[in-house]
């Protein structure tokens, strides 16, 4: 994790050296997010602890990226690195908007453009699931085609390789370059994305400001 209280750039370099020595096949790297009401957030608000500045946190991110890539890891998704062939299949299926079924208490699924979860109530789940009791499922979202297309762009732009224009067209028929011409023109002008013959991807600047890119497709 990056941006932890008292953490500095040398800490990151030391940790990276240790991690690389262990030769894991997959590495996830996340920046600390302070959740409202937590003890950590309260201590930082009171000045009892401090976190690195945004500038230092970004230096940490790029130190991680450059170091891991030099060590043979592929940066395939904004927060994930892997040895070739060891990219997370589950993560990639999610970013590519593929369907999945979750089995068990509180498990989540994405089927037929609908996201739902099984109930968290033990008794209800085991008494009702076999009977098809609708109370065992909680619908979180049923997507229109427009919802799907926007999400395809948002999720695709989490991947370092970006959105394949041909994949979008194969799934939705429409061309994303035309549908999202205003959004893409703005992001391209701000140097947050780059577009070639078959890909729309984040630039280095876009990686740092990815939330601004994704916001265009919410």
JORAMO-V310152 format. One record per residue. N is the residue number from 0. SS is DSSP state (H for helix, E for strand, - for the rest). D_LAST is the distance of its C-alpha to the last C-alpha in Angstrom with 1 decimal. Layout:
n = <N | N>
ss = <SS | SS>
d_last = <D_LAST | D_LAST>
//
This chain:
n = <0 | 1 | 2 | 3 | 4 | 5 | 6 | 7 | 8 | 9 | 10 | 11 | 12 | 13 | 14 | 15 | 16 | 17 | 18 | 19 | 20 | 21 | 22 | 23 | 24 | 25 | 26 | 27 | 28 | 29 | 30 | 31 | 32 | 33 | 34 | 35 | 36 | 37 | 38 | 39 | 40 | 41 | 42 | 43 | 44 | 45 | 46 | 47 | 48 | 49 | 50 | 51 | 52 | 53 | 54 | 55 | 56 | 57 | 58 | 59 | 60 | 61 | 62 | 63 | 64 | 65 | 66 | 67 | 68 | 69 | 70 | 71 | 72 | 73 | 74 | 75 | 76 | 77 | 78 | 79 | 80 | 81 | 82 | 83 | 84 | 85 | 86 | 87 | 88 | 89 | 90 | 91 | 92 | 93 | 94 | 95 | 96 | 97 | 98 | 99 | 100 | 101 | 102 | 103 | 104 | 105 | 106 | 107 | 108 | 109 | 110 | 111 | 112 | 113 | 114 | 115 | 116 | 117 | 118 | 119 | 120 | 121 | 122 | 123 | 124 | 125 | 126 | 127 | 128 | 129 | 130 | 131 | 132 | 133 | 134 | 135 | 136 | 137 | 138 | 139 | 140 | 141 | 142 | 143 | 144 | 145 | 146 | 147 | 148 | 149 | 150 | 151 | 152 | 153 | 154 | 155 | 156 | 157 | 158 | 159 | 160 | 161 | 162 | 163 | 164 | 165 | 166 | 167 | 168 | 169 | 170 | 171 | 172 | 173 | 174 | 175 | 176 | 177 | 178 | 179 | 180 | 181 | 182 | 183 | 184 | 185 | 186 | 187 | 188 | 189 | 190 | 191 | 192 | 193 | 194 | 195 | 196 | 197 | 198 | 199 | 200 | 201 | 202 | 203 | 204 | 205 | 206 | 207 | 208 | 209 | 210 | 211 | 212 | 213 | 214 | 215 | 216 | 217>
ss = <- | E | - | - | - | - | - | - | H | H | H | H | H | H | H | H | H | H | H | H | H | H | - | - | - | E | E | E | - | - | E | - | - | - | - | - | - | - | H | H | H | H | H | H | H | - | - | - | - | - | - | - | - | H | H | H | H | H | H | H | H | H | H | H | H | H | H | H | H | H | - | - | - | E | E | E | E | - | - | E | E | E | - | - | - | - | - | - | H | H | H | H | H | H | H | - | - | - | - | E | - | - | - | - | - | - | - | E | E | E | E | - | - | E | E | E | E | E | - | - | - | H | H | H | H | H | H | H | - | - | - | - | - | H | H | H | E | E | E | E | E | E | - | - | H | H | H | H | H | H | H | H | H | H | H | H | - | - | E | - | - | - | E | E | H | H | H | H | H | H | H | H | - | - | - | H | H | H | H | - | H | H | H | H | H | H | H | H | H | - | - | - | E | E | E | - | - | - | E | E | E | E | - | H | H | H | H | H | - | H | H | H | H | H | H | - | - | ->
d_last = <26.5 | 26.1 | 26.6 | 28.9 | 31.4 | 34.3 | 33.0 | 33.9 | 33.6 | 37.0 | 35.8 | 33.0 | 35.5 | 38.0 | 35.5 | 34.4 | 38.0 | 38.6 | 35.6 | 36.6 | 40.2 | 39.0 | 37.4 | 34.5 | 32.8 | 29.2 | 27.9 | 24.6 | 24.0 | 21.8 | 21.8 | 22.9 | 20.5 | 22.6 | 22.0 | 23.1 | 26.5 | 27.6 | 31.1 | 29.8 | 27.5 | 30.5 | 32.9 | 30.8 | 30.3 | 34.1 | 34.8 | 36.5 | 34.2 | 32.1 | 29.4 | 29.3 | 27.8 | 24.5 | 26.7 | 28.7 | 25.8 | 24.5 | 28.1 | 28.1 | 25.1 | 26.7 | 30.0 | 28.7 | 27.0 | 30.2 | 32.6 | 31.1 | 30.8 | 34.4 | 35.4 | 34.1 | 30.7 | 27.8 | 24.5 | 22.4 | 19.1 | 18.0 | 19.9 | 22.5 | 25.8 | 28.3 | 31.6 | 31.4 | 31.1 | 30.0 | 26.2 | 24.7 | 24.7 | 22.5 | 19.9 | 20.0 | 19.8 | 16.6 | 15.0 | 16.5 | 15.1 | 18.8 | 20.1 | 22.0 | 24.3 | 25.0 | 28.6 | 30.0 | 29.4 | 25.8 | 24.6 | 21.1 | 20.7 | 18.3 | 20.4 | 20.2 | 16.4 | 16.9 | 16.4 | 19.3 | 21.7 | 25.5 | 27.0 | 28.1 | 31.4 | 34.1 | 36.6 | 34.2 | 32.7 | 36.2 | 37.8 | 35.1 | 33.4 | 36.5 | 36.8 | 33.3 | 32.7 | 29.2 | 29.1 | 28.9 | 25.3 | 22.3 | 19.4 | 16.0 | 13.9 | 15.0 | 12.7 | 13.4 | 13.7 | 10.7 | 8.6 | 10.7 | 10.4 | 6.8 | 7.4 | 10.7 | 9.6 | 7.6 | 10.6 | 13.0 | 12.4 | 13.6 | 16.8 | 19.3 | 20.4 | 16.9 | 15.9 | 19.0 | 19.0 | 21.7 | 19.9 | 17.0 | 19.8 | 21.8 | 19.2 | 17.8 | 20.7 | 18.6 | 18.3 | 15.0 | 17.0 | 17.6 | 14.5 | 12.3 | 15.4 | 14.4 | 11.4 | 13.8 | 16.7 | 15.3 | 14.4 | 17.8 | 19.6 | 18.4 | 19.7 | 16.6 | 16.7 | 19.7 | 20.2 | 23.4 | 24.8 | 22.7 | 20.1 | 17.0 | 17.1 | 16.7 | 19.7 | 21.5 | 20.1 | 16.5 | 17.4 | 18.4 | 15.4 | 12.8 | 10.4 | 10.4 | 9.7 | 6.8 | 5.3 | 5.9 | 3.8 | 0.0>
//
